[in-house]
Amino acid sequence: MSHSSHGGTARAILYAFLANGGIALAKTWAAWATGSGSMLAEAIHSYADTGNQVLLYLGLRQSTRPPDSDHPLGYGKLSYFWSFIVALMLFTLGGIFSIYEGVHKLSHPEPLTNVWIAISVLTVAIVLEGFSLMGCLREISAIRGERPFKLWLKHTRSSELIVVLGEDIAALLGLVLALLFVSLAAVTGDPTFDAIGSMCIGAILIVISVFLTMRMRALLVGRSADPLIQEAINDIIRDDVNIEMVFNAITLQLGPDTMLAAKIKLKSGIDIDVAVAAINKLERRLKEKIPDLKWSFIEPDVTD
């Protein structure tokens, strides 16, 4: 059992990076050609997302650094740190700027020109962003197995995939809104619709960024392992013939790795050498069944 897949996460980040990079350039040209506030907001959003993918990949790579004397439990939580920064950037560079641009355009409306350029770019961008979202969902599907998507989303500790998913959904909703309001501005000749579209895009980005920030905060503070991993650990310990009782078992998720600390009661009369061998065998079995279990501390005792 494994709670994450570095390869799948890296692919999801790459899909988003390529899609957002190309879309950002196209939106910039469309914003310049049309004078659309919605297009400018979308361009800034895409540039922010492109930079965010770089930060997510940086966090993914840094989280695999081996433990050292200053960080005996490794650098796994760096993935949560960079994911938290990305969520904040989505809020500031994406959400707040989009609302600011909408308010500015609402106060100083300007007629749109060459609207067909914006509509064409937005239509292509929706298709590309859809492919990025499908790629992310495909990687999530490979990781979650038969577990329902809502349950995976509730319990997953894969910060990068959560952020990429949130960004992809925000981007797709933003594009659809931009297309809707730019089209309304073109049909009615009222640039107010374009300004409203920019503010709506900003509101969506802020809502999603707040959700992501709260999820990353919980991971930074420290969360137990995925419930499926906890259940597997409990089953393995409970099935050990040398163990009479499990007083408690505590897990902690550290980026891609899991730590376990358990206090157990061995059966009476076991020789100390036999007890040590039994505990070592249990730890090897735990790590064989749960590849992401990097640290295991089993303490024998007679009382909790």
PLY file of the C-alpha trace (Angstrom):
ply
format ascii 1.0
element vertex 304
property float x
property float y
property float z
element edge 303
property int vertex1
property int vertex2
end_header
0.00 0.00 0.00
1.20 3.51 -0.81
-0.49 6.82 -0.18
1.22 8.71 -3.01
3.09 8.33 -6.23
5.92 10.75 -7.00
5.86 9.85 -10.68
2.13 10.49 -11.03
2.32 13.75 -9.10
5.23 14.99 -11.24
3.28 14.18 -14.41
0.22 16.09 -13.16
2.44 19.11 -12.41
4.01 18.87 -15.89
0.59 18.76 -17.59
-0.47 21.90 -15.72
2.83 23.69 -16.40
2.71 23.13 -20.16
-0.98 24.03 -20.42
-0.72 27.17 -18.30
2.48 28.39 -19.95
1.02 28.22 -23.46
-2.32 29.62 -22.36
-0.66 32.55 -20.54
1.13 33.71 -23.70
-2.05 33.44 -25.79
-4.10 35.34 -23.20
-1.51 38.12 -23.01
-1.74 38.66 -26.74
-5.54 38.56 -26.61
-5.67 41.03 -23.70
-3.40 43.45 -25.57
-5.40 43.11 -28.79
-8.84 43.51 -27.20
-8.30 45.65 -24.12
-10.34 43.13 -22.13
-10.03 43.24 -18.33
-11.25 39.65 -18.10
-8.53 38.55 -20.51
-5.86 40.45 -18.58
-7.05 38.90 -15.32
-6.94 35.47 -16.94
-3.43 36.12 -18.32
-2.09 37.08 -14.89
-3.84 34.05 -13.42
-2.16 31.75 -15.96
1.30 33.26 -15.38
0.81 32.78 -11.64
-0.26 29.17 -12.21
2.78 28.53 -14.40
5.08 29.81 -11.68
3.13 27.80 -9.12
3.88 24.56 -10.96
7.60 25.33 -10.68
7.22 25.83 -6.92
5.21 22.61 -6.57
7.87 20.64 -8.43
10.54 22.27 -6.28
8.69 21.16 -3.17
8.25 17.64 -4.57
11.98 17.34 -5.23
13.09 18.87 -1.94
10.77 16.65 0.08
12.78 13.58 -0.95
16.08 14.85 0.48
17.52 12.31 2.93
17.47 12.98 6.69
20.47 14.65 8.30
21.56 15.62 11.81
19.51 18.83 11.77
16.45 17.18 10.21
16.37 13.59 11.50
12.89 13.02 10.08
13.82 14.34 6.67
12.46 17.21 4.60
9.05 15.80 3.69
7.10 18.78 5.00
8.78 21.08 2.46
6.17 19.85 -0.01
3.49 21.25 2.32
5.36 24.55 2.70
5.61 25.17 -1.04
2.00 24.07 -1.56
1.00 26.61 1.11
2.95 29.34 -0.70
1.22 28.41 -3.96
-2.19 28.69 -2.30
-1.28 32.18 -1.06
-0.08 33.21 -4.53
-3.34 31.99 -6.03
-5.12 34.28 -3.55
-2.95 37.36 -4.13
-1.70 37.27 -7.71
-4.83 35.57 -9.00
-7.85 36.48 -6.92
-7.13 39.94 -5.57
-5.59 41.22 -8.81
-8.59 39.98 -10.82
-11.00 41.81 -8.52
-8.85 44.94 -8.64
-8.79 44.84 -12.43
-12.56 44.37 -12.51
-13.17 47.34 -10.21
-10.77 49.45 -12.28
-12.54 48.56 -15.53
-15.90 49.18 -13.88
-14.79 52.68 -12.87
-13.11 53.40 -16.22
-14.96 51.32 -18.84
-13.32 50.98 -22.23
-14.91 49.42 -25.33
-13.50 46.05 -26.40
-11.89 45.62 -29.80
-11.17 42.49 -31.84
-13.40 40.46 -29.53
-13.15 37.46 -31.84
-9.50 37.11 -30.78
-10.46 36.83 -27.11
-13.25 34.35 -27.86
-10.94 32.20 -29.99
-8.17 32.18 -27.40
-10.56 31.42 -24.56
-12.14 28.55 -26.49
-8.76 26.96 -27.21
-7.66 27.59 -23.62
-10.75 25.79 -22.28
-9.82 22.73 -24.36
-6.18 22.79 -23.22
-7.12 23.34 -19.57
-9.61 20.50 -19.88
-6.80 18.19 -20.98
-4.70 19.34 -18.01
-7.58 18.63 -15.62
-8.14 15.21 -17.19
-4.44 14.42 -16.78
-4.60 15.38 -13.10
-7.74 13.29 -12.54
-6.10 10.34 -14.30
-3.13 10.47 -11.92
-5.47 10.80 -8.95
-7.48 7.81 -10.17
-4.32 5.69 -10.37
-3.44 6.60 -6.79
-6.85 6.38 -5.12
-7.69 2.98 -6.63
-11.25 1.94 -5.81
-11.74 4.56 -3.14
-14.48 7.10 -4.04
-13.12 10.44 -5.23
-14.82 12.43 -2.44
-13.29 10.15 0.18
-9.84 10.47 -1.41
-10.15 14.27 -1.48
-11.12 14.32 2.19
-8.28 12.10 3.43
-5.39 12.48 0.97
-2.09 13.88 2.23
-0.77 14.51 -1.30
-0.53 18.29 -1.14
0.76 18.77 -4.70
-2.11 16.88 -6.29
-4.67 18.79 -4.21
-3.17 22.11 -5.33
-2.91 21.10 -9.01
-6.51 19.89 -8.92
-7.67 23.14 -7.30
-5.74 25.26 -9.80
-7.09 23.31 -12.77
-10.68 23.63 -11.56
-10.23 27.34 -10.84
-8.63 27.89 -14.25
-11.39 26.05 -16.11
-14.17 27.89 -14.27
-12.36 31.19 -14.84
-12.05 30.54 -18.56
-15.71 29.66 -18.89
-16.70 32.83 -17.01
-14.32 34.96 -19.09
-15.78 33.54 -22.31
-19.33 34.16 -21.06
-18.77 37.76 -19.99
-16.58 38.73 -22.94
-19.29 37.36 -25.24
-21.95 39.33 -23.36
-19.83 42.48 -23.66
-19.45 41.89 -27.39
-23.15 41.20 -28.01
-24.47 44.09 -25.88
-21.63 46.52 -26.52
-21.50 47.12 -22.76
-17.93 46.74 -21.36
-19.41 46.52 -17.86
-19.93 42.81 -18.42
-16.20 42.39 -18.99
-15.45 44.10 -15.66
-18.00 41.92 -13.85
-16.40 38.84 -15.40
-13.01 39.83 -14.02
-14.44 40.23 -10.51
-16.26 36.89 -10.70
-13.02 35.18 -11.74
-11.28 36.78 -8.76
-14.00 35.59 -6.38
-13.64 31.98 -7.59
-9.86 32.10 -7.21
-10.14 33.44 -3.67
-12.64 30.75 -2.62
-10.46 27.94 -3.97
-7.26 29.45 -2.55
-8.84 29.69 0.92
-9.81 26.00 0.69
-6.28 25.05 -0.36
-4.69 27.24 2.32
-6.73 25.56 5.06
-5.78 22.09 3.79
-2.08 23.01 3.67
-2.25 24.57 7.13
-3.54 21.30 8.57
-0.69 19.38 6.94
1.95 21.85 8.11
0.71 21.65 11.69
0.90 17.86 11.49
-1.65 15.22 10.50
-1.83 11.52 11.00
-1.39 9.19 8.04
-4.18 8.42 5.62
-6.90 6.34 7.36
-6.23 3.46 4.95
-2.59 3.40 6.05
-3.59 3.55 9.70
-6.01 0.69 9.19
-3.33 -1.40 7.46
-0.86 -0.73 10.29
-3.41 -1.73 12.93
-4.26 -4.94 11.06
-0.60 -5.97 10.75
0.16 -5.31 14.42
-3.05 -6.97 15.60
-2.33 -10.13 13.58
1.14 -10.60 15.10
1.09 -13.79 17.21
3.59 -12.34 19.71
1.48 -9.29 20.58
-1.16 -9.50 23.27
-2.40 -5.92 23.11
-1.83 -2.60 21.34
-1.97 0.24 23.84
-1.76 2.95 21.18
-0.39 3.57 17.71
0.36 7.10 16.51
1.14 8.02 12.91
2.45 11.27 11.48
2.55 12.21 7.80
5.78 13.94 6.75
5.32 14.77 3.07
5.65 11.54 1.11
6.76 9.56 4.19
4.98 8.20 7.25
6.21 7.80 10.81
4.78 5.27 13.28
5.15 5.17 17.06
3.37 2.29 18.79
3.26 0.95 22.34
2.45 -2.76 22.56
2.15 -5.50 25.15
3.95 -8.70 24.23
2.78 -12.07 25.45
4.04 -12.97 28.91
7.13 -15.09 29.31
8.87 -14.06 26.11
12.65 -13.91 26.44
14.23 -10.50 25.80
16.11 -11.76 22.74
12.94 -13.29 21.36
11.06 -10.04 22.04
13.67 -7.97 20.19
13.60 -10.37 17.23
9.78 -10.30 17.18
9.67 -6.49 17.16
12.31 -6.27 14.40
10.35 -8.79 12.35
7.16 -6.78 12.87
8.84 -3.57 11.71
10.18 -5.29 8.59
6.71 -6.61 7.79
5.16 -3.17 8.29
7.64 -1.55 5.89
7.17 -4.32 3.31
3.40 -3.86 3.31
3.51 -0.07 3.56
6.41 1.24 1.40
5.91 4.85 2.54
6.41 3.90 6.20
9.91 5.29 6.65
10.19 5.38 10.45
8.81 2.80 12.87
9.28 3.00 16.64
7.77 0.04 18.50
7.88 0.17 22.31
7.08 -2.94 24.37
5.44 -2.29 27.75
3.09 -3.82 30.27
0.87 -0.78 30.77
-0.11 2.31 28.83
0 1
1 2
2 3
3 4
4 5
5 6
6 7
7 8
8 9
9 10
10 11
11 12
12 13
13 14
14 15
15 16
16 17
17 18
18 19
19 20
20 21
21 22
22 23
23 24
24 25
25 26
26 27
27 28
28 29
29 30
30 31
31 32
32 33
33 34
34 35
35 36
36 37
37 38
38 39
39 40
40 41
41 42
42 43
43 44
44 45
45 46
46 47
47 48
48 49
49 50
50 51
51 52
52 53
53 54
54 55
55 56
56 57
57 58
58 59
59 60
60 61
61 62
62 63
63 64
64 65
65 66
66 67
67 68
68 69
69 70
70 71
71 72
72 73
73 74
74 75
75 76
76 77
77 78
78 79
79 80
80 81
81 82
82 83
83 84
84 85
85 86
86 87
87 88
88 89
89 90
90 91
91 92
92 93
93 94
94 95
95 96
96 97
97 98
98 99
99 100
100 101
101 102
102 103
103 104
104 105
105 106
106 107
107 108
108 109
109 110
110 111
111 112
112 113
113 114
114 115
115 116
116 117
117 118
118 119
119 120
120 121
121 122
122 123
123 124
124 125
125 126
126 127
127 128
128 129
129 130
130 131
131 132
132 133
133 134
134 135
135 136
136 137
137 138
138 139
139 140
140 141
141 142
142 143
143 144
144 145
145 146
146 147
147 148
148 149
149 150
150 151
151 152
152 153
153 154
154 155
155 156
156 157
157 158
158 159
159 160
160 161
161 162
162 163
163 164
164 165
165 166
166 167
167 168
168 169
169 170
170 171
171 172
172 173
173 174
174 175
175 176
176 177
177 178
178 179
179 180
180 181
181 182
182 183
183 184
184 185
185 186
186 187
187 188
188 189
189 190
190 191
191 192
192 193
193 194
194 195
195 196
196 197
197 198
198 199
199 200
200 201
201 202
202 203
203 204
204 205
205 206
206 207
207 208
208 209
209 210
210 211
211 212
212 213
213 214
214 215
215 216
216 217
217 218
218 219
219 220
220 221
221 222
222 223
223 224
224 225
225 226
226 227
227 228
228 229
229 230
230 231
231 232
232 233
233 234
234 235
235 236
236 237
237 238
238 239
239 240
240 241
241 242
242 243
243 244
244 245
245 246
246 247
247 248
248 249
249 250
250 251
251 252
252 253
253 254
254 255
255 256
256 257
257 258
258 259
259 260
260 261
261 262
262 263
263 264
264 265
265 266
266 267
267 268
268 269
269 270
270 271
271 272
272 273
273 274
274 275
275 276
276 277
277 278
278 279
279 280
280 281
281 282
282 283
283 284
284 285
285 286
286 287
287 288
288 289
289 290
290 291
291 292
292 293
293 294
294 295
295 296
296 297
297 298
298 299
299 300
300 301
301 302
302 303
